[in-house]
Amino acid sequence: MSTVKDAIEWTKTMTWKGVKPIVELVEQVYEKGVTLCKKAFRKIEDRLIRDEALPKYYVKIIPE
């Protein structure tokens, strides 16, 4: 792949259990050190499934 556009188009062709991903290029630069407050994170945390072996690095997010 030679361009970002090529990479994005390629990722759109992937499927997992018959489901295609939603692929968007995010060009915004995020500030370091910005975090959610505990109350805001609790709403998201209920949708997370963490791997017991790699809880910090492997997270499956259940869509709303």
C-alpha positions as CSV (number, residue, x, y, z in Angstrom):
1,M,0.0,0.0,0.0
2,S,1.4,3.3,-1.0
3,T,-1.1,5.8,0.4
4,V,-3.3,6.4,3.4
5,K,-6.3,6.2,1.1
6,D,-5.2,2.7,-0.1
7,A,-4.9,1.6,3.5
8,I,-8.3,2.9,4.4
9,E,-10.0,1.2,1.4
10,W,-8.2,-2.1,2.2
11,T,-9.4,-2.0,5.8
12,K,-13.0,-1.4,4.7
13,T,-12.9,-4.8,2.9
14,M,-12.2,-6.7,6.1
15,T,-15.0,-8.6,7.9
16,W,-15.3,-10.3,11.3
17,K,-18.1,-12.8,11.7
18,G,-19.7,-11.3,8.7
19,V,-19.6,-7.7,10.0
20,K,-17.6,-5.0,8.2
21,P,-15.8,-2.3,10.2
22,I,-16.6,1.4,10.1
23,V,-13.4,3.0,9.0
24,E,-12.6,6.7,9.3
25,L,-9.3,8.6,9.1
26,V,-8.9,10.7,12.2
27,E,-6.4,13.5,11.6
28,Q,-7.0,15.4,14.8
29,V,-4.1,15.4,17.2
30,Y,-5.2,14.6,20.7
31,E,-3.6,16.2,23.7
32,K,-1.6,14.0,26.0
33,G,-2.9,13.5,29.5
34,V,-6.6,14.2,28.8
35,T,-8.8,11.7,30.6
36,L,-12.5,11.1,31.3
37,C,-13.9,11.7,34.7
38,K,-15.0,8.5,36.5
39,K,-18.7,9.2,36.0
40,A,-18.3,9.6,32.2
41,F,-16.0,6.5,32.0
42,R,-18.6,4.3,33.9
43,K,-21.0,4.7,31.0
44,I,-18.4,3.3,28.6
45,E,-16.9,0.8,31.0
46,D,-20.1,-1.3,31.0
47,R,-19.6,-1.9,27.3
48,L,-16.0,-3.2,27.6
49,I,-14.9,-6.8,27.8
50,R,-11.2,-7.2,28.8
51,D,-9.0,-10.2,28.2
52,E,-7.9,-11.7,31.5
53,A,-4.4,-12.3,30.2
54,L,-4.0,-8.8,28.8
55,P,-6.5,-6.6,30.5
56,K,-4.7,-3.4,29.8
57,Y,-4.1,-4.0,26.1
58,Y,-7.0,-6.1,24.8
59,V,-10.4,-4.6,25.0
60,K,-13.5,-5.5,23.1
61,I,-16.1,-2.7,22.9
62,I,-19.7,-3.7,22.6
63,P,-21.6,-1.3,20.4
64,E,-24.6,0.6,21.9
